[in-house]
C-alpha cells in the first residue's frame, strides 16, 4: 500500500522534537499533523507553516514545507 513515514521538523520555524505521521504522501501527513496541532492548542482559526522530513527506510529523506490554514 506504499505507506510512507514523515517526521515533523518544525512548525512556524519552531523546532519540534517529536511527532511521526504516516500517509501515502507528504500532503496527507501534513494534514494530519496540522489537525492535531490545532486541536491540541485549541485554536479555531489556525494557520501555520509545517516542515516535514521523510524518514521511511530506503526513502528519499526529502524535506517538504506546507502553509496550512
C-alpha positions in Angstrom: 0.0 0.0 0.0 3.1 2.3 -0.1 2.7 3.9 3.3 5.4 6.4 4.0 6.6 7.8 7.3 7.2 11.5 7.9 8.7 13.4 10.9 7.7 16.9 11.9 10.8 19.1 11.8 9.3 22.5 12.7 6.0 24.4 13.0 6.2 28.1 12.3 10.1 27.9 12.4 9.9 26.5 16.0 11.8 23.1 16.2 9.7 20.1 17.1 11.4 17.0 18.6 8.5 14.6 18.4 5.8 13.6 16.0 5.7 11.0 13.3 2.9 10.7 10.8 2.2 8.2 8.1 0.5 8.6 4.8 0.6 7.9 1.1 2.4 11.2 0.6 3.7 14.2 2.4 0.5 16.2 2.0 -1.6 13.6 3.8 0.9 13.5 6.7 1.0 17.3 6.8 -2.8 17.5 7.1 -2.8 15.0 10.0 -0.1 17.0 11.8 -1.9 20.3 11.2 -5.2 18.9 12.5 -3.6 17.6 15.6 -1.7 20.8 16.2 -4.9 22.9 16.0 -6.9 20.6 18.3 -4.2 20.3 20.9 -3.7 24.1 21.1 -7.4 24.8 21.0 -7.1 27.1 18.0 -10.2 27.8 16.0 -8.8 29.9 13.1 -5.5 28.0 12.7 -2.6 29.0 10.4 0.9 27.6 10.4 3.8 26.5 8.2 4.8 22.9 8.6 8.1 21.3 7.6 8.3 17.5 7.3 11.1 15.1 6.5 10.6 11.7 5.1 12.1 9.0 7.3 10.8 5.9 5.5 13.6 3.3 5.3 15.1 3.5 1.8 13.1 6.6 1.1 14.3 9.9 -0.4 14.6 11.7 3.0 13.5 14.9 1.3 12.1 17.9 3.3 8.6 19.2 2.5 7.1 22.5 3.6 3.4 23.4 3.6 1.4 26.5 4.5 -1.7 25.3 6.3 -4.9 27.1 7.1 
